[in-house]
Amino acid sequence: MEAIAKLNMIRISPRKVRLVVDAIRNKPVAHAIATLNNLDKVSTEPILKLLNSAIANAVNNNGMEADKLFVKTVFVNEGPTLKRFRPRAHGRAYEILKRTSHITIIVSDEVK
C-alpha cells in the first residue's frame, strides 16, 4: 500500500531541490530522515516536513507501520516562474527568474 504527500509552489529552484531528493530516493524512512537532518541545504527542511507528512498519512489513513516504510518514489517538477526585472546600464532591463517547485513523495510498505 502507498501513501502520498505533495508540496506545491515552494520558492526553491527545482535543480536545488533535486540534489536533496536524490539522496533519499529508495531508502528506508528512518535512513531518509537521518540523511535529511545531516544535509546542509536549504531545501532539506521543507522536504523533511513533507516526508513526515507522508509518514503520518500512511500511519493514520492507511494503517501502515512507520518502521516498515520506505521512500518508494520522490520527484520534483517545475512550477510557475515568477519574472522580475532589474535595471541595468544604458536603460536596459535584466530579467530575474524566480523559479518554483512541486515536490511529491510516495512512501510504501511493500517490498521492492
C-alpha positions in Angstrom: 0.0 0.0 0.0 1.2 3.6 -0.7 0.7 7.0 0.9 1.3 10.3 -1.0 2.2 13.8 0.2 2.6 16.8 -2.1 4.1 20.2 -1.7 3.3 22.8 -4.4 4.7 26.2 -5.2 7.7 26.1 -3.0 10.0 29.0 -3.8 13.2 27.0 -4.3 14.6 26.1 -7.7 13.9 22.5 -8.8 17.5 22.0 -9.6 18.5 22.7 -6.0 15.7 20.5 -4.6 16.6 17.6 -6.8 20.1 17.4 -5.3 18.5 16.7 -1.9 15.7 14.5 -3.2 18.1 12.2 -5.0 19.8 11.4 -1.6 16.7 9.9 -0.1 15.1 8.0 -3.0 14.6 4.2 -2.4 15.8 4.5 1.2 14.0 3.3 4.4 12.2 6.2 6.1 14.5 6.2 9.2 17.6 6.4 7.0 16.0 9.2 4.9 15.2 11.3 8.0 18.7 10.9 9.2 20.1 11.9 5.8 17.9 15.0 5.7 18.9 16.0 9.2 22.6 15.9 8.3 22.5 17.6 4.9 23.4 21.3 4.8 20.9 22.6 2.2 18.0 25.0 2.4 15.6 22.6 0.8 16.1 19.9 3.4 13.6 21.5 5.9 10.5 21.5 3.6 11.4 18.0 2.3 11.7 16.7 5.9 8.3 18.2 6.7 6.8 16.6 3.6 8.3 13.2 4.4 6.9 13.4 7.9 3.5 14.3 6.4 3.7 11.3 4.1 4.6 9.0 7.0 1.6 10.4 9.0 -0.7 9.9 6.0 0.5 6.3 5.8 0.0 5.6 9.5 -3.3 7.5 10.1 -5.1 7.0 6.8 -3.9 3.6 5.7 -2.9 1.9 9.0 0.6 1.1 7.9 3.5 0.7 10.4 6.0 3.6 10.3 9.0 1.2 10.9 8.4 -0.7 7.7 8.0 2.3 5.4 10.5 3.3 2.7 10.6 6.1 0.2 9.2 4.5 -3.0 9.1 7.5 -5.3 10.1 11.1 -4.9 10.2 13.6 -7.7 10.4 17.3 -8.3 8.5 19.1 -11.1 9.0 22.7 -12.2 6.3 25.1 -11.1 5.4 28.6 -12.5 8.3 31.0 -12.7 8.0 34.5 -11.3 9.6 37.1 -13.6 11.2 40.2 -12.1 13.3 42.9 -13.7 16.4 44.8 -12.5 17.7 48.0 -14.1 20.9 47.7 -15.9 23.3 50.1 -17.7 22.2 52.3 -20.6 18.5 52.0 -19.7 18.2 48.2 -20.2 16.3 45.8 -18.1 17.7 42.5 -16.8 15.2 39.7 -16.2 15.4 37.7 -13.0 13.7 34.3 -12.9 12.4 33.2 -9.5 11.7 29.5 -10.0 9.2 27.4 -8.0 9.0 23.6 -7.4 6.3 21.0 -7.0 7.5 18.1 -4.8 5.8 14.7 -4.5 6.8 11.9 -2.1 5.3 8.4 -2.1 6.0 6.1 0.7 5.2 2.4 0.7 5.4 -0.7 2.9 5.6 -3.2 0.1 8.9 -5.0 -0.6 10.6 -3.9 -3.8 
